[in-house]
Amino acid sequence: MNREYIRSIWTNRDETDAQVCLEGAYTNEGFRVKNFHMDDRPNEKGRDIQCTKEGIEDIAFAVKKKPRKEDIQQLIDFATLNPNIMKFYVYLSPPTAPFESEMRKWEEVKYLDWVQLHEMLVTKSSIKYVGLYFSAHPLIFNFNEILKTLYDCRGVDFQNTRATRIAKAMLWSIKDDAVKLKATLEFINKSLGQELMDKLELNPGEYLACIDRIHHELDIANSIAGVKLCSSFMTMKRKFPNLLGLYWDTVSHRSDWKNFTSRAVEIGKSSDTAVNSFILNEWIIPSSELDSRNSLYANTARLLEHLFLLAKDIEEGIDWLFEDTVLVDQP
């Protein structure tokens, strides 16, 4: 288990994401969950989440990305809640020294770091957390950069669809990397997907080992083609943005891409930040397709299939781009 990778999951996230994961995990187990941080701040008393189930001790969570000296009062408020409530203080990055010193004064509170939270959320089948876990992988970052690059080149003048030999050579290089990425992800999907789908009951230890294995396989896919493919798209944006403008226009008329391009343009009317969030959280890691009625195994298999289909779409986009360009006799 890679502690630093698990910590990196929260780099571009905040406490709210962890709270949502905890809400889903305990709701799955039949608890009534109240989010004080969102719904009842006047009565928060240091807690963010409280989980209640008849016949079982109430459980409360406080979540902080990196506890600091100014958060000590929250810890005191939390620790002095009703003694009949089990209390967990979650931190997603190491606390500062003054806060850590205060932690030792309150034995009433159990402390969970990011790795212990990882294990808890997996044990309790947090579907939301599955998406967050994989969203931090470098391969996902490269997928994100590719799609953002295409979005940035939308509307670039592409009327002249003639491509020089240099541009064609770059397209062939991108095509080669896209094929390699698709083939690698197809292998991962086929070799692990059915194995995951065949599992019916969650074995937390087995699943933790399983996602470590998938993480390693995605590392391989990224090193074989993901890094180079992303770099090639960035180079194309710098040297031949008109071809990426044509790419965007071409794929916008294809069924597999249409939902992405039309929604990205619509969301982009709000802000580029909203587009970036859409690309990662709704398109590359499609939270809407993660179903709490299915197991962690089934949802993970669905994500592997989805990554393969993303790579397939990118490669097909290159093929269509070849069809729409004309080679000219220029160096």
Secondary structure by P-SEA (a helix, b strand, c coil): ccaaaaaaccccccaaaaaaaaaaaaaaacccccccccccccccccccbbbbbccccbbbbbbbccccccaaaaaaaaaaccccbbbbbbbcccccaaaaaaaaacccbbbbcaaaaaaaaaaaccaaaaaaaacccaaaaaaaaaaaaaaaacccccccccccaaaaaaaaaaaaaaaaaaaaaaaaaaacaaaaaacccccaaaaaaaaaaaaaaaaaaaaacaaaaaaaaaaaaaccaaaaaaaaaaaccccccaaaaaaaaaaacccaaaaaaaaccccccccccccccccaaaaaaaaaaaaaaaaaaaaaaaaaaaaaccccccc
